[in-house]
């Protein structure tokens, strides 16, 4: 993958039956993922072996992290430790734009 790209030039890959898209930029050991998540995004509780930082750029949501529910909006960031179950639920009618950072990279996103 090239060392430099512009988000506008990265392909948008739909997921969750088209309720969201992701754009991926990766190095050897770290990955950035830009997500656009629509209000009809279905529940998707999951965990993975990757450490994750989740940054909300636009919109409002609730992030379930283990047993805790965290209200998030623009500028908020949360750390998702490896293996912890988590989920994101849209609050309101606006899409959520968020940036995820993963380490190690998620091979399933390449």
N, C-alpha and C positions, 0 to 999 in steps of 0.2 A: 504494500500500500504506500502511496506517495507520502512524503513528509509534511506536505501542506495541501489543504483543500479549503474550499468555502462551503459552508453548510448548504447553501442554495444549490450547489452542484452535486451533492450526495443524493443517491436514490432514496425515495421514501418507500419503505417496505410495510405494507399493511399487516396488522395482526389483530387477534381477538375479533374475528369476523368483520374486519374493516372498521371497528370502533376506535382504532388508533393506528398511527404510523410511527415508524422509527427510522432514524438516520444514524449511521454508525461510522465512527472514525476511531482507528485503533493503532496503537504502537505494538511493541513486542510484549509488554507486560501490563499495560493499562488501556482501557477502552472508554470512550465517551459515546453516549447514546442520547440523541435528541428525540424526545417523544412528543407527539401531538395527540392528546387523549380527549375524545368526544364525551359529552355528558351521558350518552347511552352505554358507556364502557361497562361491561359486565364484571361482577366480582371475579377476582383471579388470585385467591390466596395461594402463595407458593413460597418456596425457599430454594436457595442455591448455594453452592460452595464458595461463591465469590463475595468479597467484601464490596459494599456499594455505598456511594454517597448519592443522595437524591436531593436535587435542588429545584424548587418550584420557581418558574420564571413568570408565568401568568396563570390566572385562575385560582380556584380554591378547591381543596380536597381534604379528605381525612385519610391518614395513613395508619393502618393497623400494623404495629410492630410488636410481635409476640402477643401479650395480653393488653398492651397499651394502645389507645387511639389518640392520635396526634392531629389536631387541626392545623392545616398548613395553607399558606398563601404566598404571594409573590415575595421573594427574598428569603424564604425559609429553606433550611437545609436539614437533613436528618442522616444519621449514620445507620446503615443496616449491616450488622455483623454477619459473618459467614454462617450459613445454616439456620438463621432465624426466620420463622414464618412471617410474611408481611403481605400487605394488600394496599391498594389505593382506590378510594371511592370519591368520585366527583361530587362536589357540593355546589348546587346551583345549575344554571343553564349555560355557563361559559365553558369552552374547552380549557383543559390544563396543558400548558407547555412546560415540560420539565427536562432537565439534563441529568442523566445518570452517569456516574463514573464507576467503573468496575475494575477490580484487580483480583486475580489475574483476568485476562481477557475472556470473554464468553465466546467460545468457539461456535456455539449454536447461533450466534448473531452474525457471524461472518458469511 
